[in-house]
Amino acid sequence: MDLNYSAEQDMLRESVERFMRDVYAFTTRQKLLKQAWNDGAGAAEARAVHAGPHWRRFAELGWLAVPFAEDDGGIGGGPVDFGIVMEGIGRGLAIEPVLPTVMAARLVAEIGTADQKASWLTPALEGRKRLALAFAERQSRYDLTDCATTATASGATASGATASGAAASDDGWVLDGAKAVVLGGHAADGFVVVARSAGARRDAAGISLFLVDADAAGLSVRAYRTNDGTGAADITLRNVTVPASALLGRAGQGAGDLERAIDFAIAAVASEAVGVMAALCEQTLEYLKTRRQFGRPLGDNQVLQHRMVDMVIATEEARSAALHGALMMAVDDPRARARALSLTKIEIGRTATRVGQEAVQLHGAMGVTEELAIGHYFKRLTAIAASFGDIDWHTRRVARIDAGIRAAGIPEAGTAAA
């Protein structure tokens, strides 16, 4: 297996790094944060900032279209190519909702109808719409199938039934419930809402996905700034009526599609974390070379040199884990894919904690000030470690998968294609 980047991938990497270095400086990011989250700012203000020139530039450069097929208006890349984009975004600490939009748009690309693609996917790839995946709830604790939000077939003409027992209605659906910490929800023009159309609260069967406009009657958005500055929202749905055409995929059978979307997001944030860690290593090394104490650079201290080496090694371990996770997205066996992405997330959580803490400590008190980028990188790593399942949750997930493999007598869950 050749793990080197192709010439096209190298060009993409250089393009992203150059833009984030020359155009999206740390001072630019701080100005954008102030504009988006000034006193009294809400979803409308945040949406306006994220629809600004940087977002349009991302679309023009093709970053949003990287992991989509050419038939859908994309560039024809895959998770590895999108990981290159996310690594650059991590280096620049971009606050625009690139991953939330791409994550939701991929669901539309994979299971959406031609009309849904025309209404949502094409505008998203062109930078005219931002999307968000509303899946988490206050009680769910990373469990994707723990869903109390309901989808009820509207009208008296609801007919037909899916394998899960969910009714299919020509009249549409009524959504009721609430979603918490919707990443990118503060700037979204539309949501892919996960709702239960059949079954008990934690059943895998009965999960359905719906495309809902952010301005739909009965849908309220409470936007807020997260600790890392990227932003999120809590949304409430009260008798939100959507047409039958809003159903994404098959009624009651969206659990597998949702799990695949979250695995893709794990691969993406793993690459973003690598970009963050690489930036921390570079800036910390520069600080140790220039900061003088007792007439000598701090970098002359052998103990600090060893700690710096440990940071670089941890970053390279994270890079390997992120690449492995991206490659495993191509595996057909969902169990093998899930296991690999959980292992990736565990490694990213471990290395992110080590590199982030070391960078802050080696900078001293300066490492936690608002004026220095180090503390902001550390906050982003902390947020990534908690996103889409923390170390403990993914450790339990791997244990459940391994137990299932042993019980079924399967010698190996699967491997990535070369």
Order of alpha helices (4+ residues) and beta strands (2+ residues): alpha-alpha-alpha-alpha-alpha-alpha-alpha-beta-beta-beta-beta-beta-beta-beta-beta-beta-beta-alpha-beta-beta-alpha-alpha-alpha-alpha
